Amino acid sequence: MSTIIGETFQSLLGRLPVTSSDRLLLEMQRAIVEGELPAGSKISEPELARKFNVSRAPLREAMARLERCHLIERIPNAGARVVKLSAEGLQALYQIREELEGLACRLAAENMDEHEIEQLRALLDQHLKSQRVREGESYYQEAGDLDFHYRIILGSKNPYLINMLCDELYFLVRMYRVQLGMNGPRVSRAFDEHKAIINAIASRDGELADLLMRRHIAASRGNIELKLQQVGKQHD
């Protein structure tokens, strides 16, 4: 993995010393992902500057970086806004995610060492200890090293793939996952799918790992599509 890519993303997660601009970016990413800055809402630079207690210069730098990772968009003659969560956006994003994470899983089966695979199993055991997961209420994963998918992407050891999935698309994917996440029967199924993916990686069966990850992400997309439909009906 390229040192630059690894340090860039880790610094955003607070694992390395960061600049004030990095901290602002991380705060704004969290606020958007968790819905504190609502999807589709118009962005007011003066209001954000007051909210985060920063000057306009670092705020504009952070907004430019948020635009590059697809969390905000600029609309002609309307200014900037937080990206909307839509069925069309979900389909486009998850088509790319399915292809790239399938490839990441195939490469992880080739490149992850035994210790990394055991750490991945330990992470899944940690997720299972959550009362919400055991009872099928929800399956929420923190960002970065505590995220099953993030660990597998790093395990691909392909710096270009890591850059696309961890720097460019990661927080937009998290936005859909966090705001329209899993609950009910999908929780236990998703957990079982994670276990099957680990077993395929541990068996060094890249073809199976690729297939299982693609199916897993397709099922996740279907679950989120249903949530979007429910939200749409509530607003009708």
N, C-alpha and C positions, 0 to 999 in steps of 0.2 A: 504494500500500500504506500502511496506517496506520502512523505512526511507532511507536506504542505496541506494536503486534503485532510489527513488525520488531525492535525493540529487545529485547522480551521474549524472543523465541526466540534471537536472536543472543547475548544475554547468557548464556543457558543453554549455548551452545556455546563460551563463553569468549572471544568476540570483543570484548566490552566489559567494563569493570569490573563485578564482581558482588559481592553481599553474601555473608556466610558461609552464609546460608540458601540462596542460589542455588547455591553450590558444593556444599553437601550434597545438594541436589536433583539436581544433575548427576551426582554420584558414585553416588547411589542409582539413578537412571535407568540409568546404564551397568551397574551391578551386576545389575539386573533384566533388562535387554535381553540381556546376554551370558550370563545364567544363573548368575552368581556367587551371587545370591539365587535359588534354584531356583523355577521355576513351580509354583504350588500350595503352596509352603511357608508354614508359619505364621510370623507376624512377632512377634518378641519385642522389645519396646522396650528393655529393659535390655541385651540382646545387641547390638542395633544401635547403641545409644548408645556401648557399649564399642568396637565395631568401627570406627565412624567418629569416635570420640573427640569426642563432642558431648554437650551437656546434653539433657534431655528436651524442653524447650520448642522449640528449632529442629527437633528430630527430629519432633515432632508436627506442626509447620507443614509440613515436607517431606512427611510422610505424607499430610496433607490435600491437598496439591498433586498427589501421586502418585495419589491416589484420583480426583481430577478428570480426570487424563489416563489413567485406566482401567488403571493398572499394579498397583494393589492394590485389594482389595475387603474390605468388612467383612461378616462372617457373623454373623447373630444368635446369641447365646450361645456364639460360638466365637472372637470377636476378629477381627483382621485377618490377611490372607494375601496373598501374591503371586498375581496372577491366573493361572488355569490356561490352558494352551494346549489347546484342544479343537476338534473338527470343528465343533461348533455355534457356538462363539465365532468361529472363522475365517469361517464362512459369513456370520454377521451383520456382522462387520467388513468383509469384502471386498465384500459387497453395497453397503455405503455407500461404500467406497473406489472401487469401479468407477464408480458414478454421479458422485461428486464429482471424481475425477481425470479422468474423461472430460470433464466440464465445464471443469475447469482447463486441459486440453489444448486444448479448443476456444477458450477465451479467450486462451490463450498464443499461438495462431496469429494472433489479432487484435491482441494488445497487446505482444508481445515485439519489441524493436527488433533491428536487424541485428547489432549488437554482442553483445547477449545471446544470439542464436542461434549466433553464432560461438563464444562462450564455451561454449555447450552442446555444440557439436561438439568443441571442444578437450577438454572433460571426458570425452567418450566416447573420444576418442583416448587420453587418459590411462588410462582403464579398460582399454583394449585392450593397453596396454603391460605390464599385469600378466601374469606368466607363467601364473598360475592361469587367467586368462580365456582366453589364447591356446590353452592345452592343454585347455580344457574341464573344469578341475578344480573351480573355484568362481567365483562372481561376487559378491564382497562389496564393498559401498559404505559408506564412512564417512558419518556423519551430516552434515546441513546442506549447506553449499555443495558438498560432494563427492558428494552424492547426486543422481542424475539426476532423480528424481521431485520432490525438494524444489525444485530449480531451476525445473522447469516450474510447480509450484504457485505459486511467487513470480511467475513470468512471467504468471500469470493477471491480476495487478494487482487482484484482488478481495479486499479486506481480510477479509470475512466467511468466504470460502472458505479463505483462508490461515489464519485463526484456527482453523477446524474441523480442517483437515488437518495443520497444523504445530504447533498447541498442544494440541488435544484428543486427536487420534488418532495422531500421528506415532510416538511411542515404542512404542505397542502394536503398530502395524504393523511397526516395526523388530524388535520382540521375536520375532514370527513369522518375519520375513525372516532374522534373524541365527541363531536357534536351529534353524530348519528350512529353511535356505537352499538355493541352487541348486548342483548339481554335475551332471556327466555331460552328456548331449546338451542339456539345458535351458539350459546356460550360453550356448552359441553361438546358440541360437534367441532367447534373451532379448536378447542383444547386437544381433542383427539386427533384432529388433522395436524396440529403442531407436533404431536408425538410421532405420528407416522412420517412426517418430514424429517425429523431428527433420526429416526431409525434408518431411513433411506440414505441420509448423509453418512451415518456411522457405517453402513454397509458398503459405502463407496459406490452406490448405484446412482450416478448422476442423472441418468435418463428418468428413473423413477422419481427422484427428488424434484427434478424440473416439472414433471407431470403433476405431482402432488401439490406443488406450490401454485401452479397455474390454476388447478381446480379450487384450491383454497381461496385464492384471490377472487376468482369468478364467483364463488359462493358468498364471499364478503361483499362484493359489488351488488349481488342480488339482494342481500339483506339491507344494504344502505338504500337501494332503490325503493324498497318497500317503506322504509322510514321517510324518505323524501315524499312519497305519495301520501303518507299519513299526515305529514306536516302540511302539504298542499291542501288537503281536504279540510284541515283545521282552520286554514286561512280563507277558505271559500265562503 
